[in-house]
């Protein structure tokens, strides 16, 4: 009887050693989304979102089993010029009058492409339209934060959005329909 019990414990031991995904929350003070677009061929316009919240389930042993979810009000957009912000929030673009108009991204799959790189596919909801997008992502660092003393993650990601696909095509193609997006985030292990 003892030998069967010991054999059962030994067989179960490798299962206990398998790491499960760990929960992280975005560090809102060090996470930004920067977008850029061509303005009539004369200049490049920029905007940014910062201060947003999100959750990451990170599996270091099997990164493809990880996931990410982010949400923020479109009115948290920063443009550097109040008149441009108000134009973007007008009916020409978002028609956003309060913070109930959200931008959300929820991953639906991750394809690992290298030791620290992956393609993250997810559903992006922008201007009330949901489309599948792919983020070309890289893990920049996974280590203990030197000041916070707990596990921390850093990621960079890029993608290109076609704004007319989200009913935001005003002035295209004169103002580029393609919008380049760069994402830089930090995430701390959840308590």
C-alpha positions as CSV (number, residue, x, y, z in Angstrom):
1,X,0.0,0.0,0.0
2,X,2.8,2.4,0.9
3,X,4.5,1.8,-2.4
4,X,1.3,2.7,-4.3
5,X,1.0,5.9,-2.3
6,X,4.6,6.9,-2.9
7,X,4.3,6.1,-6.6
8,X,1.3,8.3,-6.8
9,X,3.0,11.2,-5.1
10,X,6.1,10.9,-7.3
11,X,3.9,10.9,-10.4
12,X,2.1,14.0,-9.3
13,X,5.3,15.9,-8.3
14,X,6.1,17.1,-11.9
15,X,2.6,18.6,-12.2
16,X,3.1,20.7,-9.1
17,X,6.4,22.0,-10.5
18,X,4.7,23.4,-13.6
19,X,4.4,27.2,-13.2
20,X,1.0,28.7,-13.6
21,X,0.4,32.1,-15.3
22,X,0.9,35.0,-12.8
23,X,-1.2,38.1,-12.6
24,X,0.2,41.5,-13.4
25,X,-1.4,45.0,-13.5
26,X,-0.2,47.8,-15.7
27,X,1.9,50.5,-14.1
28,X,-0.3,53.4,-15.3
29,X,2.5,56.0,-14.7
30,X,4.9,54.2,-17.1
31,X,2.6,52.9,-19.9
32,X,1.9,54.9,-23.0
33,X,0.3,54.4,-26.4
34,X,1.7,56.8,-29.1
35,X,0.0,57.1,-32.5
36,X,1.1,59.0,-35.6
37,X,-0.3,59.9,-38.9
38,X,0.7,61.8,-42.0
39,X,-1.0,65.2,-42.3
40,X,-1.4,66.2,-46.0
41,X,2.2,65.2,-46.7
42,X,3.4,68.2,-44.9
43,X,3.9,66.9,-41.3
44,X,3.5,64.0,-39.0
45,X,0.8,64.4,-36.3
46,X,1.2,62.6,-33.0
47,X,-1.1,61.8,-30.1
48,X,-0.9,59.7,-27.0
49,X,-2.8,57.8,-24.4
50,X,-1.3,57.4,-20.9
51,X,-2.5,56.7,-17.4
52,X,-4.6,53.7,-18.4
53,X,-5.3,50.4,-16.6
54,X,-4.9,46.9,-17.7
55,X,-4.2,43.3,-16.7
56,X,-1.7,40.7,-17.9
57,X,-1.7,37.0,-17.2
58,X,1.9,36.1,-17.8
59,X,3.2,32.6,-18.2
60,X,7.0,32.7,-18.4
61,X,7.2,28.9,-19.1
62,X,4.6,29.1,-21.9
63,X,4.2,32.7,-23.2
64,X,1.6,31.6,-25.7
65,X,-0.7,30.9,-22.7
66,X,-0.4,34.5,-21.5
67,X,-3.1,37.1,-22.1
68,X,-3.7,40.9,-21.9
69,X,-6.7,43.2,-21.4
70,X,-6.6,47.0,-21.5
71,X,-9.4,49.6,-21.3
72,X,-9.4,53.4,-21.2
73,X,-11.7,56.4,-22.2
74,X,-11.1,57.8,-25.6
75,X,-11.3,61.3,-24.0
76,X,-8.0,60.5,-22.2
77,X,-6.2,61.2,-25.5
78,X,-3.5,63.8,-25.4
79,X,-2.8,65.8,-28.6
80,X,-0.8,68.7,-27.4
81,X,-3.4,71.2,-28.8
82,X,-6.8,71.6,-27.3
83,X,-8.5,72.5,-30.6
84,X,-7.2,69.3,-32.2
85,X,-8.4,67.3,-29.2
86,X,-11.9,68.9,-29.5
87,X,-11.9,68.1,-33.2
88,X,-11.0,64.4,-32.6
89,X,-13.8,64.2,-30.0
90,X,-16.3,65.9,-32.4
91,X,-18.8,64.0,-34.7
92,X,-16.2,64.2,-37.5
93,X,-14.3,61.4,-35.6
94,X,-15.3,59.9,-32.2
95,X,-18.4,61.9,-31.2
96,X,-17.2,61.3,-27.6
97,X,-18.9,63.7,-25.1
98,X,-17.9,61.9,-21.9
99,X,-15.7,59.1,-20.5
100,X,-18.2,56.4,-21.4
101,X,-16.7,56.0,-24.9
102,X,-14.0,53.4,-24.2
103,X,-11.1,51.9,-26.2
104,X,-10.6,48.3,-25.3
105,X,-8.2,45.5,-26.3
106,X,-8.5,41.9,-25.3
107,X,-6.0,39.3,-26.5
108,X,-7.4,36.3,-28.3
109,X,-4.1,34.5,-29.0
110,X,-0.4,34.7,-28.8
111,X,2.1,33.3,-31.4
112,X,5.6,33.2,-30.0
113,X,8.1,34.2,-32.7
114,X,11.4,34.3,-30.7
115,X,12.8,34.2,-27.2
116,X,11.4,37.5,-26.3
117,X,9.0,38.3,-29.3
118,X,5.5,37.4,-30.1
119,X,2.5,38.3,-32.3
120,X,-0.4,39.1,-30.0
121,X,-3.8,38.9,-31.7
122,X,-6.7,40.6,-30.0
123,X,-10.1,42.3,-30.4
124,X,-9.7,46.1,-30.5
125,X,-12.8,48.1,-29.9
126,X,-12.4,51.7,-31.1
127,X,-15.3,54.1,-31.8
128,X,-17.8,51.4,-31.2
129,X,-16.3,49.1,-33.8
130,X,-14.5,45.8,-32.9
131,X,-11.8,44.4,-35.2
132,X,-9.1,41.8,-34.8
133,X,-5.6,43.4,-34.8
134,X,-2.1,42.0,-34.4
135,X,0.5,43.6,-32.1
136,X,4.1,42.9,-32.9
137,X,5.4,42.6,-29.3
138,X,8.7,42.2,-27.5
139,X,9.4,41.6,-23.8
140,X,12.0,44.2,-22.9
141,X,12.6,43.0,-19.4
142,X,11.3,40.6,-16.7
143,X,13.0,41.2,-13.4
144,X,12.5,42.5,-9.9
145,X,12.0,46.3,-9.9
146,X,15.0,47.9,-8.3
147,X,12.9,50.4,-6.2
148,X,9.7,48.4,-5.7
149,X,11.4,45.1,-4.9
150,X,8.9,42.9,-6.7
151,X,8.5,41.2,-10.1
152,X,8.0,43.7,-13.0
153,X,7.6,43.3,-16.7
154,X,8.3,45.6,-19.7
155,X,6.9,45.3,-23.2
156,X,7.1,47.2,-26.5
157,X,4.6,46.6,-29.3
158,X,3.7,48.1,-32.7
159,X,0.8,47.9,-35.1
160,X,-0.8,49.8,-37.9
161,X,-4.5,50.6,-37.8
162,X,-6.6,51.7,-40.8
163,X,-8.8,54.3,-39.2
164,X,-11.6,54.1,-41.8
165,X,-12.2,50.5,-40.7
166,X,-13.3,52.0,-37.3
167,X,-15.5,54.7,-38.9
168,X,-12.9,57.3,-38.4
169,X,-12.0,58.0,-42.0
170,X,-12.7,61.7,-42.2
171,X,-10.3,63.5,-44.7
172,X,-8.7,60.2,-45.9
173,X,-6.6,59.8,-47.9
174,X,-5.3,63.4,-47.6
175,X,-4.8,62.7,-43.9
176,X,-3.4,59.2,-43.9
177,X,-5.8,56.4,-43.3
178,X,-3.1,54.3,-41.8
179,X,-2.1,55.2,-38.2
180,X,1.1,53.9,-36.8
181,X,0.8,52.8,-33.2
182,X,3.6,52.3,-30.7
183,X,2.9,50.8,-27.2
184,X,5.3,50.9,-24.3
185,X,4.1,49.3,-21.0
186,X,5.3,48.3,-17.6
187,X,3.4,45.9,-15.4
188,X,3.9,45.0,-11.8
189,X,3.0,41.7,-10.2
190,X,-0.5,41.9,-8.7
191,X,-0.8,41.8,-4.9
